[in-house]
Amino acid sequence: MSNRRDFIKKVSAGAAGVTIGGTALGMSAKSYNRIIGANDKLNIAIMGLGRRVGAYLEPLARKESNAELLYLCDVMEHQRVKAGKHFSEGLGYMPKLENDFRKVLEDPDVDAIMNATPDHWHTPGSILAMQAGKHVYVEKPCSHNMKENEMIVEASHRYKKVVQMGNQQRSSIHSQDIIREIHNGVIGVPYRAVAFYLNSRGEVPVQKATAVPTGLDWELWQGPAVHRNYTSETWDYNWHWYGWNYGTGETGNNATHELDVARWALQVDLPNSVYVEAGKRHFFEDGWEMYDTMEATFKFDDNKVINWDGRSRSGQNTYGLGDRGTIVFGSEGTVFVDRGKYILYDRAGKIIRDHTSVSSESGTALGGGGDASTAHVVNWFEGIRGNEKLRSQIDEGAVSQAMVHYANTAYRIGHGFDIDSKTGIMYDREAMKLWGRDYEPGWEPKL
């Protein structure tokens, strides 16, 4: 145990899902913590320095986290510089700035990677990190398609790495409290959940061929995606709406969160079927290339149902409850829960309890962060150390992610389909053609 890295590797070799009480090493938690306290500093690297990166300063700056940020990595120079200034001011030291994450993975001092890249990089980058011996915190969506969804889970087991998906509401205290009450019968038997996201995004520029922006490593940005010439407005967020080569639509961008809460509340796993009605309903001549409005219905065992109402460019407050959240219906009442509060109603719709959290977690604002994000990252730190059970271990996160892929697939083929709720296989030949994706030659993720 004299070598810190060897110690962390030994402790976390089966740490995902391990709770300290009787520990993995067969000693008391008190004795275990006394030993690990002198050895458990975590060296972290962040891969991808876009809008989400601001949420990572607080968990890294906490003295109790005992973490050091070694690298800030991004393919855009000005993002590296901006993040370097931000983190150096907040941490009191300057991490190394790096363009190519592969060089970061070569550094044996790095224990863990926070993967906040665009969607097409989430699984391939996470697998490469695990193969290099690093634990992974991967932002949602954890995968670009169903094949990757399976691969990232398999990789976490094969390489014995602690992998958490960034669906941070799992670490929200008020969400945990009300979900626990739902499971204990506060609204009777829960049978349906409506998850919604309402935003008023504007027009998106039509793509035009242009020079690669100064400071951008465009080829590395594309990485595993099929490479093409650069078009304006692609690299900076609008890749979400420019086809399926890089992004996963608004469903992958935001539905992941609320669908996960709905599934958590209903205690269901994979669905038996999916049906989708979706289309482009706004700014018909702009550059947005996929649906901006989607209604999806997922059916599960025990006659349970989850509905998704996602409107990217219509901010009408349909439910009178804000711009995003989850409504859970039960035989004896209803619960609404979002990132800042929950409301408990009786069967007649009378408010029984209206609980507003002190959480600062953001809603539809780009980037953001807050208490739940901090708690989620800290939970990952402690999961690596073997002190806590992960709140969204990749095995669990990938189940919610599958719902996103089913909805996107149904939209792309134009009809719904049945699903094997045990294996996840889609009972539709056309749908199964979208199980995986094409990769740039030489960039295919491999286990």
N, C-alpha and C positions, 0 to 999 in steps of 0.2 A: 504493500500500500504506500510505499514511499514515493511512487510516481503518481502525480495527480491525475494524469490522463488515463493511466491504466486503471486507477481506482474508479474513476467515473464510468469507464467502459464496463468494468466488472459489476458495478452497482446497477447500472441501467440496462444490462443485458436482457433483463426480462421485466423492466420496470413498468412498461405500459400496463396499466391495470393492477399494479401492486400497491396496496395501501399499507403503510407502516402501522403496525400494531404488534403482530408477530411479523418480523421483517423477513425479507428474502434471504437474509444471512443467518436467520435463526437466533437472533439476539433481541433484547428488548429495544424498544424505540429510543429510550433514553440513552442507552449505551451506543446504539447505532449513530444517533445524532451527534454524540460527543466525538466519535471518531471522524465522521464525515465533515464536521464543522471546520476542521483544519485543512481539508483537502478539496472542498467542493466548489471553488471558484469556477464559473463557467465562462469560457471565451467564446464570444458570439460574433458572427458576421451577418450583415443584412444585405440581401440580394434583391435589388429593385428599390429605387428611392423616389417613387412617385408619391401620389396623394396619401397613401396609407402610412408612410414612414413616420409621420409625426406622432402616431399613436405609440411608438416604441420607446420614446425618450423616457417617459415616466417609469415604466417597469425596469429599464436598464439603470436609471439613476438611483433607484431605491437602494440604500445601503444593505438592507436585508436580502436583496436579490443576489448579492455577492457575484455580480457578473461584470465582465469587461468587454467592451465593444472593440474588437480588433480591426474590423474592416467595414467600410461602406462601399458597396459595389453597384455600379450602374453603367449602362452603355451610353448615357448622355452626360457629357462633361459638366454642363452647368448644374445638373441635378446632384452630381457628386460634390461639387463646390458648395452648393446651397446646403446640402445635408451636413457636410463637414463643418460648416459654420454653426449650424443649429446644434449639432451634437457636441461640438467642442465647447460651446458656451454652456450647455446644460450639464455636461459630464465633467468638465474641467480638464479634458485632455483631447487630443486630436487622434481619431482612428485613422488607419491607413485608407487611402482612397484608391480604388481599383476599378478598371474598366471590365476586365475579363474575369468572371466568377470562377473559371477553371483554375486560375492561379490561386484564388482563395482556397479552393478545395485541396490544393497541394500542400497547404500549410498545416503541419501536424498539430500546431497549437490551437487550431480552431476546433471547438467541441461541437458547435451547433450553428445551424443556418436558419435565418428567418427569411422565407421566400415570399416576397411581395412583388413579384414580376407580373406581366400580363398573363392571361389565362393559359395561353399555349405553352408557357414555360413551367407551369406549376408541377405537373407530374414529372416531365423529363428532368427538370432542374432538381426536384426533390430526390429522385432516384439516384442521380449522379452524386448528390450530397451524401445520401446513405451509403452508397458504394465507397465513398471516400472516408467513411467512418463517422459521419456527422449526424446528430439528431436534427429534426426538422420541425419548424413551425411554418405551416403553409397556409397562406390566406385562401379564402374561398374564391372560386370553386377549386376544390382540390384536384380536379381533373377536367380535361377538355371533352372527354367522351367516355363511354362505358368501358372500353378496353383499358384505358388509362386508369379508370376508377378501380378496376381490379388490380392493376399492376402496382399502384402506389400502396395498396393494402398488403399485397404479397411481399413487396420490397421491405416494408416495415418489419414483417415477421422474419423474412430471410436474413436480413442484415441486423436484426435485433436492435432496432432504433426506435426511440420515442418520438412519435409523430403526432402533432396536434393540428387540427384544422381550425382556422380563424373564424369560426362562427361564435363570436364572443358572447352572445346572449346566454349561452350555456353557463357563463360565469357571472351573470347578473344575479345578485342576491334576491331581489324581489321576484325575479322570474323563477328562481329555484324554489322560493317559498310557495308561490301560488301553484306551480306545477306539482309540488309535493302534496298540496292540499287537494288538487284535482285527483291525483292518484289515490288519495285517502277518502275520496267520496264527497267532497264539498259541493259538487254539482250533480251528485248521483253518478249515473253511468255516462261518461262522455262518449258521444257518437259522431260528432261532426266538428270540423274546424274550418274557418274561413281565414285564409292568410292573404293580406293585401299590401300593395305598394303603389302609392299615387304620387306622381311627380309631374312637373311641367317643363320638361326639357324642351329646348327650342330647336330651330332648324340646324341641320348638320350640313356642312359644305359638301358639294359634289366633289369627288376625288379628281385631282388633276395631276398629271405627271409633273414633277419638279425636282430640283436638286435636293440631295439629302441634306437636312439641316446641319449647320456647323456643329461639330462636337459629337454627333450621333454615329455610333457604330451600327449602321443599319443591318448589315449581314448578321451580326451577333444578336441584335434585337430580334430578328426573325428566328434565328436558331433552328429549332425543330420544325417550325412551320414551313410550308412550301414557299421558297423564296421568289420574290417578284421585284420589279423596279419600284422605287419609292413614289408614293403619291402624297400630295399635301394633306396635312391634318391627320395622318394615320397614326403616328407613333404616340401622340399625346392624347390618350383617352378615347378618341373617336374610333380606334380599332375595335371598340366594343360593337359598333354598329355597321362596320364595313365587312359583312359576310362572315363566314364560319372559319376562315383560315387562322384567325387569332383569338376571337372571342367566343362567348357562349350566350350572347344576347342578354336582355335584361333579366331573364330568368336565372341565368348563371351569375349575373352581376349582383342581383338583390334577392330574388326569390329563395335562394339557398338559405338565407337567414330565417325568414318567416316559415317556410316549409319545414325547416328543422324544428322550430318551436311547436308547430302544429303536430308533427310526428311524435315529438317528445311528450306533449300533453296527452295524445291519444294512445300512447304506448303501442305503436304499430311499427312494423318493419317495412319491407318492400310491398308495393301495391300489387293488386291483381289485375288492374287495368288502368288505362289513362285515356282521357278524351280531351281534345283541345279545340277551342275556337280562337283564332288569332289572326292578326293582319296589321298592315300599316294603315293607320287611321288619321294621320296628321301630316301636314307639309309634304304632300304627295310627290312633289318634284325635287325634293332635297336629296342629300346623299345617303340617307338612312336606308339600308339594304334589307332589313328583316322586319319582323313584326315590331310594333311599338305598343301593342295592346294584346293582352292574352288572358283568356279565361281557361283554366284547366281543372279537370275533375279526376281525382285519384280514388279508386275504391280498394278497400282492404278487407281482410278477414273480419269476422264478427260484425259485418254490415256497417263498418266505419268508413267515413268519407272525409277527404280533404279537398277543399276548393281553393284555387289560386286566382286572385284578381290582381293582375299587374298592368298598370297603365303608366307608361313612361312619360307621356306628353299630354296627359289630362289630369290636372291636379284637383279636380272636383272632390270635395271632402264627403264622399258618398255615405260613409258610415258615421260621420259626426265624431270621429275618434282620432283624428289626426291623419298623417300621411303614410303611416305604415303600422302594422301590428297583426295580431292574431286573435280571432274570436273563437272561443271553444264552447260548444253547446253540449249540455248534459241533460239527463232525464229530469233533474231537479233544479237546474239553474244554468247560468252562463257566466263565462269569464272573458274579459278583454285584457290582453297583456301586450305591452310594447316595451321599448327600451327604457322608459322612464316611469312606468306605473302599471298597476293592474286595477281593474274594477270587477267586483263580484256582484252578480245580480241573482235574485231569486227567479223562480220559474215564470212569474208574472212580469218580470222586467224591472222590479224595484231594486234600487241599489242597496246592497247589504254592506258593502265596504268599498271605499275608494282610497286606494293606497298609492301615494306618490312617492317615488324613490328619490333619494338624494343623488342618484347616479347622474353623471354628466355625459353619458354616452350619446353620441350624435345620432340623428335620424337619417334624413335623406341628403344631408349635406355631404359634399365630396370630401373624402379623407376622414377627418375627424379623429375619433378616439374617445377615451374617457375611462371611467371606473371599470366597466366590464372588460374593455380591451386590456387594461393594466392587469386586472385579476386573471384574465385568460392566459396572458404571457407568463405571469408569475406561476400559475398552475403548471404550465409547461416546464418552467425551470425546476419546480419541485417534483414534477413527474420524472425528469431526467435523473434527479437525485434519489428517486425512490421513495420520496416522502408523501406524495399524494397520488391519488388516482386521477388520470387525465379526464377532464370534463368533456372533451370531444376527441377522444382517441380516434385515429384515422379510420379504424374499423366502423365506428359509429358515424363519423362525419360522412363517410362514403355512402352510407345508406341514404341519407338525406340528399346527397349529391346526385344519386341515381335518379331521383324524382325529377330533377332539373333536366337530365339527359333524356328521360322518357318524354317530357313535355316538349323539348326542342325537337326531338325525333318525330313526334306526332305532327307537329307543325310543318316540318320539312317534307314529310311524305303525304300530308294532306288528310290524314285520318288517324283515329285512335287504334288501339290494339290491346290485346290481353298480354299478361306478363306472368311468368312463373315466379311466384313470390318466394320460392326457396332458392333458386339459382339466379334470378334476375334476367333470364333470357326473355327476349321479346318474341311473342308468337306471331311474327309477321316477317316474311322474307325481305320485303322492301325495307322495313325498319332495321333488320339485322345487317343490312349493307352499310348502315351508319354506326355500327357497333364501335368501329375504330376510325382512323383517319389516315390520309396520306401524309408522309413526312418528307422533308428535304433529305435526299440521299446522304447517308453518313450520320444523320442526326436521330435516327430511330431510337427510342428508349428501349433498353434491353436489361433483362434481369440476369 
